[in-house]
Amino acid sequence: MREANRDLTFAGVIVVAPGEAGEVISVEQKALLGVLHLRKIDLADRVLVVNPGGYIGESTRREIAYARATGKPVSFTVPFDR
């Protein structure tokens, strides 16, 4: 995600990226991040999913569904057709 953030930023794109904890977080903190990620999607014009190896986790699937439901275009760093 950091590489995509850097590349887009240097391409002149304003990046609204998910928060990173870098450590084990509590259930409450995870829930807070989940809500914040959805609000960030609300601010975005489009969503780029960074999915190395094609992997998409449960939280990211929920965020993709939310983005699509709100009409945001979603693209992936590795093709994903679901």
Phi, psi and chi 1 to 4 in degrees:
 res  aa     phi    psi   chi1   chi2   chi3   chi4
   1 MET       -  -37.5  -85.6 -164.2  -75.9      -
   2 ARG   -61.6  -40.9  -72.5 -174.8 -171.2  122.2
   3 GLU   -64.5  -45.4 -177.8  179.6  -19.4      -
   4 ALA   -62.3  -41.7      -      -      -      -
   5 ASN   -59.0  -49.4 -173.9  -29.6      -      -
   6 ARG   -61.2  -49.1 -176.2 -168.4   67.4 -123.2
   7 ASP   -61.1  -44.1  -67.9  -10.9      -      -
   8 LEU   -66.6  -41.0  -70.9  168.3      -      -
   9 THR   -60.5  -46.0  -62.9      -      -      -
  10 PHE   -70.9  -13.9  -75.5  126.0      -      -
  11 ALA   -88.6    2.3      -      -      -      -
  12 GLY    89.4   14.2      -      -      -      -
  13 VAL   -94.7  135.0  175.8      -      -      -
  14 ILE   -79.9  120.1  -63.5  170.7      -      -
  15 VAL  -103.3  126.2  176.9      -      -      -
  16 VAL  -110.8   94.8 -177.9      -      -      -
  17 ALA   -97.9  156.2      -      -      -      -
  18 PRO   -61.4  152.7  -16.9   26.4      -      -
  19 GLY   -72.0  149.7      -      -      -      -
  20 GLU  -119.5  130.4  -66.5 -176.6   57.4      -
  21 ALA   -91.6  -39.8      -      -      -      -
  22 GLY    71.6   11.2      -      -      -      -
  23 GLU  -157.8  172.1   60.2 -165.8   48.9      -
  24 VAL   -68.6  133.8  176.3      -      -      -
  25 ILE  -118.8  161.7   60.1  174.2      -      -
  26 SER   -77.8  167.3   69.7      -      -      -
  27 VAL   -59.9  -40.9  171.3      -      -      -
  28 GLU   -64.5  -42.5  -66.5   81.9   11.6      -
  29 GLN   -65.5  -39.1  -70.4  170.3  -38.9      -
  30 LYS   -62.1  -42.4 -177.8  174.0  171.0   59.7
  31 ALA   -63.8  -41.8      -      -      -      -
  32 LEU   -61.5  -46.3  174.3   63.4      -      -
  33 LEU   -60.6  -39.2  -73.4  178.4      -      -
  34 GLY   -59.0  -43.9      -      -      -      -
  35 VAL   -66.5  -44.2  170.8      -      -      -
  36 LEU   -61.7  -39.2  -72.5  174.2      -      -
  37 HIS   -62.1  -39.2  -70.3  177.2      -      -
  38 LEU   -66.4  -39.1  -62.9 -177.6      -      -
  39 ARG   -65.2  -36.2  -62.3  -63.8   69.2   83.0
  40 LYS   -65.8  -37.0  -71.4  178.6  179.3 -175.5
  41 ILE   -61.8  -39.1  -70.1  169.1      -      -
  42 ASP   -58.4  -35.5  -70.4  -23.8      -      -
  43 LEU   -77.9  -21.5  -64.7  172.2      -      -
  44 ALA   -80.9  153.3      -      -      -      -
  45 ASP   -84.5  -31.0  -65.9  -34.0      -      -
  46 ARG  -154.5  167.2   63.0 -172.8  179.4   98.7
  47 VAL  -123.3  128.8  174.0      -      -      -
  48 LEU  -109.0  120.3  172.4   64.8      -      -
  49 VAL   -95.0  119.3  177.7      -      -      -
  50 VAL   -88.6  109.5  177.3      -      -      -
  51 ASN  -131.4   74.2   59.2  -35.3      -      -
  52 PRO   -55.4  134.5   -9.9   16.1      -      -
  53 GLY    69.3    6.7      -      -      -      -
  54 GLY    85.1    2.6      -      -      -      -
  55 TYR   -73.4  134.9  173.4   75.5      -      -
  56 ILE  -133.8  119.8  -55.6 -116.0      -      -
  57 GLY   -82.7  175.2      -      -      -      -
  58 GLU   -61.0  -46.0  179.9 -178.3  -31.1      -
  59 SER   -63.6  -41.8  -65.3      -      -      -
  60 THR   -66.0  -37.8  -56.2      -      -      -
  61 ARG   -59.5  -41.9  -73.0  179.0 -168.6  -86.3
  62 ARG   -64.1  -41.3 -178.2  175.8   55.3   87.4
  63 GLU   -67.1  -38.1  -67.3  161.4    1.5      -
  64 ILE   -62.3  -46.6  -68.3  166.1      -      -
  65 ALA   -59.9  -42.6      -      -      -      -
  66 TYR   -62.9  -47.5  179.9   83.0      -      -
  67 ALA   -59.1  -45.9      -      -      -      -
  68 ARG   -64.9  -39.1  -73.0  179.6  170.5  158.6
  69 ALA   -65.4  -27.7      -      -      -      -
  70 THR   -94.9    7.6   59.4      -      -      -
  71 GLY    82.8   13.6      -      -      -      -
  72 LYS   -82.3  133.7  -54.1  -71.8  177.3  165.2
  73 PRO   -66.4  139.2   -0.6    4.3      -      -
  74 VAL  -121.9  128.9  178.6      -      -      -
  75 SER  -128.3  167.5   57.5      -      -      -
  76 PHE  -132.0  148.2  -57.4   85.7      -      -
  77 THR   -73.5  -27.6   56.3      -      -      -
  78 VAL  -123.0  129.1  174.3      -      -      -
  79 PRO   -49.4  137.4  -27.2   35.2      -      -
  80 PHE  -145.3  124.2 -175.3   78.4      -      -
  81 ASP  -111.5   21.3   60.3   -1.5      -      -
  82 ARG  -107.1      -  -72.1 -174.5 -115.3  164.3
